[in-house]
């Protein structure tokens, strides 16, 4: 069974850092681009960042550019999101997701994790 | 930057009836448009990609249409499990995965 499991969320003060991780299983991780999507409390979905299947192309939304970094370890089937200089508006449920068709982030998403909650508050 | 606009924000429909949800893009997408369903406390689920192709396991009552800047998700004969929030997403222009703000489909 294809599965994505996020971890690393929690409560952090404004200006602080967190590193989210996503463990993938049940599919050939190295064949697919991966994406982070977030959802603020009671809000809609926001695309945050994506990385190609080999990790050589990364994309970051303007709202988090310069603060968040996406990476992947294809030897361990894991996806990470390093989040620095966190702000209250970064408070959200962060989903790890898999691109449907293959190696490019320019694609629909066909597999989602359950999400990990990040709360930025003093 | 591309903007995705969904309408209406809330749609009230009776079970067994048809629901039509709209999504408009500020730039042409060709057919690089997806639809997702999200129920409370759950992750989104892919329904449609390529504007009109149903994802694996999605019932035939869900159909997508449109191209360019105007897209539609139609749910024929609504079932109780279909009442949820629906999002469109473009993956043609920067940024790669812009979502619409969602349409809440509620029971009338």
Contacts between the chains, C-beta under 8 A, distances in Angstrom:
chain1	res1	chain2	res2	distance
A	35	B	97	6.4
A	37	B	97	7.1
A	44	B	87	6.7
A	44	B	99	6.1
A	44	B	100	7.6
A	44	B	101	5.0
A	44	B	102	4.8
A	45	B	36	7.7
A	45	B	38	7.8
A	45	B	44	6.6
A	45	B	87	5.6
A	45	B	89	7.6
A	45	B	99	4.3
A	45	B	102	7.6
A	46	B	99	6.8
A	47	B	89	7.7
A	47	B	95	5.9
A	47	B	96	6.7
A	47	B	97	3.4
A	47	B	98	6.3
A	47	B	99	6.6
A	50	B	96	5.6
A	50	B	97	6.8
A	59	B	95	6.9
A	59	B	96	5.6
A	61	B	95	5.4
A	62	B	1	7.4
A	62	B	95	7.2
A	95	B	43	6.0
A	95	B	44	7.8
A	100	B	46	7.0
A	100	B	49	6.0
A	100	B	55	7.7
A	105	B	91	7.9
A	105	B	96	4.9
A	105	B	97	7.3
A	106	B	32	7.3
A	106	B	91	5.0
A	106	B	92	7.2
A	106	B	96	5.3
A	107	B	49	7.9
A	107	B	91	5.6
A	108	B	34	3.8
A	108	B	46	5.9
A	108	B	49	3.8
A	108	B	50	7.8
A	108	B	55	7.9
A	108	B	89	6.9
A	108	B	91	6.2
A	109	B	34	7.4
A	109	B	36	7.9
A	109	B	44	7.7
A	109	B	46	6.3
A	109	B	89	7.7
A	109	B	97	7.4
A	110	B	46	4.7
A	110	B	49	7.7
A	110	B	55	6.2
A	110	B	56	7.7
A	112	B	43	3.8
A	112	B	44	5.9
A	112	B	45	7.6
A	113	B	43	6.7
A	114	B	43	6.0
A	115	B	43	6.4
